[in-house]
Amino acid sequence: MKKDIDFSPVTGVKLAIAKTETESGEDWAVYIINLNLIELKNVMITSKGYGELEGEQRKTSTLRHLIEELGAQSVAKIEPIDPAIFELTNEFWVSYYILDQIFDKKFIFTPGSFHPSLQRMIPELGLEGVLHS
């Protein structure tokens, strides 16, 4: 049962939503950043958006991603993200193993998270965006 599993606190793992400037505008994507000195194995990420948009309750599809190995002090692109859903709450549930220990954490980006004044340079990516740890 889930209550019998020891979930240790997550440290050294961050999520970022960052933009890349292109000739046609901006492309936004979600990234996972592993700052730990050890690789992460079987990284499972589920993502969904929900909230009110144009006066109606909306929710996105739930997406699931698996990264078999995320090296020590490395970054992986999870998925592209459309700025149109920045008006929704965007939730990412991340679970992974270090050795035989499971870790998991929910990262939530609220609609206000994407305000231009909150965007900053993310050194691990070399891109501007929003960082959540």
ZAFIZA-941963 format. One record per atom (N, C-alpha, C, CB): x, y, z; residue in one letter. Coordinates in steps of 0.001 Angstrom, whole numbers, plus 500000, padded with zeros to 6 digits. Glycine has a CB too. Example, Ala and Ser with C-alpha at 12.3 -4.5 7.8 and 13.67 -1.06 7.14 Angstrom:
513190494310507800A;512300495500507800A;513200496700507800A;511308495527509046A;512850497750507080S;513670498940507140S;512900500030507870S;514084499402505725S;
REM end
This chain:
500829498815500000M;500000500000500000M;500877501253500000M;499055499995501211M;500317502316499473K;501075503554499376K;501526504055500743K;500248504615498685K;500718503859501783K;501084504347503118K;502306503625503673K;499912504182504077K;502628502465503122D;503777501697503582D;505071502049502853D;503499500235503422D;504980502879501834I;506167503281501071I;506776504512501720I;505814503562499578I;508086504477501909D;508802505615502476D;509168506581501357D;510072505150503243D;508469507709501289F;508764508733500299F;509675509765500944F;507458509393499755F;510931509752500553S;511890510712501088S;511664512067500436S;513344510231500860S;512049513160501118P;511859514484500533P;512734514679499289P;512172515567501570P;512169515369498321V;512879515639497065V;513822516820497261V;511877515925495907V;515079516626496903T;516052517712496897T;516850517625495602T;516994517645498149T;517278518755495103G;518136518776493930G;517439518551492607G;519170517771494083G;516104518542492598V;515353518379491352V;514435519583491202V;514535517034491340V;514495520206490022K;513666521374489746K;512959521193488415K;514512522665489740K;511879521927488246L;511199522003486952L;511262523440486472L;509717521506487050L;511399523600485181A;511423524931484592A;510533524952483363A;512864525353484231A;509887526077483165I;509173526325481918I;509888527520481310I;507600526592482140I;510509527290480156A;511392528304479577A;511100528486478094A;512868527920479784A;511507529649477607K;511244529982476209K;512539530037475406K;510505531320476108K;512401529656474157T;513470529766473177T;512986530750472125T;513844528365472544T;513807531731471836E;513463532706470796E;513728532084469426E;514279534031470973E;512722532167468542T;512869531656467183T;512492532768466204T;511984530382466957T;512733532531464940E;512377533529463926E;510874533786463896E;512852533075462546E;510092532777464231S;508638532918464187S;508035533344465530S;508016531614463747S;508878533582466541G;508364534002467848G;509069533296468980G;506875533746467939G;508267532789469920E;508810532089471081E;508263530664471135E;508472532848472386E;509137529731471436D;508726528355471692D;508960528082473172D;509512527330470785D;507935527618473871W;508021527321475303W;508070525812475504W;506820527936476073W;508819525384476519A;508913523963476837A;509121523780478335A;510061523299476046A;508822522572478802V;508999522198480204V;510265521342480295V;507735521423480764V;511099521636481293Y;512356520920481491Y;512454520414482924Y;513554521825481159Y;513119519273483095I;513469518792484425I;514973518970484583I;513037517289484637I;515364519451485760I;516768519727486050I;517183518876487247I;517005521253486331I;518202518057487055N;518743517229488132N;520056517852488598N;518956515745487662N;520051518453489775L;521257519060490333L;522039518093491215L;520893520293491129L;521490516895491421N;522135515903492275N;523410515359491634N;521171514758492575N;524271514810492454L;525519514220491979L;525345512740491631L;526613514384493034L;524106512302491506I;523789510915491175I;522643510914490168I;523414510092492457I;522624509912489292E;521572509861488276E;520230509460488874E;521955508887487171E;519188509870488196L;517824509498488554L;517386508415487570L;516847510746488524L;516662507436488070K;516204506345487204K;514686506300487175K;516770504989487681K;514162505875486034N;512722505706485837N;511952506947486295N;512222504467486593N;512293508062485706V;511626509322486035V;510284509349485300V;512517510566485646V;509200509342486071M;507851509384485517M;507266510757485795M;506952508259486117M;506775511413484755I;506212512757484898I;504817512748484301I;507111513837484206I;503840513171485086T;502497513380484558T;502213514877484607T;501420512563485370T;501549515365483593S;501246516793483549S;499786516992483169S;502174517526482550S;499209518051483745K;497840518427483393K;497634519887483747K;496796517526484121K;496676520488483077G;496301521861483361G;494822521907483715G;496611522783482158G;494466522838484598Y;493067522962484996Y;492816524374485525Y;492697521896486069Y;491545524778485482G;491166526089485995G;490121526735485115G;492382526991486107G;489937528026485317E;488938528767484571E;489600529553483451E;488154529704485498E;489032529434482256L;489538530128481077L;488348530687480318L;490392529179480173L;488335531980480127E;487240532658479433E;485883532355480076E;487220532248477962E;485871532339481421G;484638532154482163G;484145530721482261G;483596532966481554G;484882529762481732E;484475528358481784E;485560527522482446E;484173527823480370E;485117526481483176Q;486080525529483744Q;486679524698482612Q;485399524602484812Q;487991524620482600R;488695523864481563R;489723522951482193R;489368524807480556R;490040521894481476K;491172521069481870K;491773520450480625K;490751519976482886K;493079520257480689T;493788519672479563T;493822518153479707T;495217520243479460T;494291517503478708S;494547516066478799S;495683515844479785S;494893515456477401S;495713514678480393T;496837514308481245T;497872513624480359T;496386513373482433T;499094514145480390L;500188513570479614L;501130512842480552L;500943514661478815L;501706511754480068R;502652510977480865R;503944510808480085R;502060509597481249R;505060510978480776H;506380510858480152H;507269509983481021H;507029512255479939H;508139509230480387L;509107508411481108L;510503508735480597L;508795506896480945L;511379509052481519I;512797509225481206I;513503508108481968I;513346510685481611I;514063507151481243E;514644505984481905E;515825506355482797E;515086504968480869E;516684507247482320E;517817507707483128E;518040509188482879E;519104506898482803E;518188509934483962L;518534511351483891L;519845511494484641L;517397512285484498L;520903511743483901G;522246511770484466G;522417512789485577G;523234512048483392G;523476512598486343A;523824513536487411A;524057514914486803A;525086513056488194A;523542515925487459Q;523691517320487044Q;523385517513485558Q;525103517807487346Q;522204517053485164S;521809517182483765S;520376517679483645S;521964515845483042S;519985517940482418V;518674518507482111V;518030517676481014V;518788520000481681V;516706517552481054A;515962516896479981A;514717517714479659A;515576515441480377A;514432517821478392K;513201518476477945K;512065517471478083K;513324518997476462K;510996517892478755I;509863516991478992I;508841517102477863I;509195517305480347I;508378518331477606E;507338518521476607E;507267519986476205E;505977518040477137E;506788520255474986P;506492521642474628P;505223522064475362P;506329521811473074P;505066523351475576I;503867523855476254I;503388525109475539I;504149524151477761I;502097525199475343D;501479526328474650D;501214527446475657D;500157525895473941D;501721528656475405P;501469529766476333P;499991530062476568P;502134531001475821P;499115529594475703A;497679529807475887A;497187529155477176A;496899529254474687A;497872528111477645I;497419527461478886I;498120528022480124I;497657525955478803I;498900529082479975F;499502529723481143F;498435530360482033F;500522530781480704F;497233530537481504E;496125531068482297E;495496529992483177E;495067531674481383E;495929528745483001L;495465527638483824L;496523527300484868L;495142526402482953L;496137526557485880T;497104525990486808T;497713524782486107T;496438525596488194T;499040524729486044N;499736523625485391N;500434522796486455N;500755524144484332N;500062521518486527E;500550520626487574E;501408519519486956E;499366520018488371E;502554519285487575F;503474518241487130F;503798517363488337F;504784518853486498F;503518516063488231W;503825515121489298W;505039514329488833W;502595514176489632W;506133514423489600V;507393513788489228V;507722512697490239V;508542514831489150V;507990511486489748S;508417510364490586S;509669509766489959S;507281509282490732S;510609509353490806Y;511845508777490290Y;512521507949491373Y;512795509881489780Y;513517507191490942Y;514323506390491862Y;515759506905491892Y;514295504900491455Y;516325506907493082I;517768507031493261I;518155505754493993I;518191508365494069I;518979504949493336L;519286503600493814L;517954502868493952L;520085503625495188L;517593502376495133D;516326501656495294D;515275502473496041D;516565500353496026D;515522503749496239Q;514606504613496984Q;513748505426496016Q;515389505554497932Q;512431505450496247I;511519506225495401I;511322507619495998I;510152505498495250I;511239508597495115F;510997509990495484F;509870510496494604F;512293510874495327F;509036511383495141D;508059512032494274D;507664513388494829D;506823511153494103D;507260514255493903K;506901515622494271K;505969516194493213K;508166516511494429K;505045517021493691K;504135517740492800K;504655519170492642K;502661517729493356K;504806519598491398F;505208520969491075F;503995521659490464F;506451521003490092F;503602522809491020I;502425523521490526I;502815524928490105I;501315523566491601I;502505525240488849F;502704526583488312F;501318527222488207F;503450526555486904F;501078528268488987T;499795528959488958T;499780529968487812T;499519529662490310T;498597530454487412P;498539531411486306P;499435532634486509P;497121531863486109P;499571533123487730G;500421534281487976G;501904533998487860G;500140534822489322G;502288532732487816S;503703532343487755S;504407532842486509S;503826530851487823S;503660533088485450F;504269533395484157F;504337534887483856F;503507532707483068F;504002535712484835H;504079537160484627H;505507537510484213H;503659537948485921H;505676538378483217P;507025538720482753P;507981539175483865P;506930539801481721P;507456539808484914S;508338540271485992S;508899539103486813S;507581541234486912S;508282537916486715L;508754536742487461L;509672535849486631L;507569535929487951L;509766536120485346Q;510650535337484489Q;512087535791484692Q;510242535468483002Q;512991534813484699R;514399535143484883R;515259534154484117R;514775535145486379R;516547534455484025M;517476533560483356M;517669532310484214M;518834534267483088M;517561531156483604I;517759529883484296I;519123529364483847I;516591528837483980I;520139529477484721P;521518529164484316P;521703527754483755P;522433529342485490P;521012526767484319E;521175525393483860E;520705525201482421E;520421524456484770E;519810526080481957L;519276525984480598L;519851527037479670L;517775526103480623L;520296528143480238G;520709529267479408G;519528529928478728G;521707528812478371G;518340529789479339L;517109530334478771L;516356531113479851L;516217529197478184L;515488532019479401E;514621532726480344E;513342531939480552E;514302534150479844E;512838532020481787G;511598531329482076G;511283531382483552G;511666529895481608G;510521530391483991V;510067530296485376V;510614528992485956V;508493530353485473V;511195529089487139L;511808527937487796L;511017527576489036L;513279528224488158L;510816526289489253H;510101525799490449H;510951524721491103H;508671525239490084H;511203524890492407S;511990523854493087S;511232523271494255S;513322524417493566S;
REM end
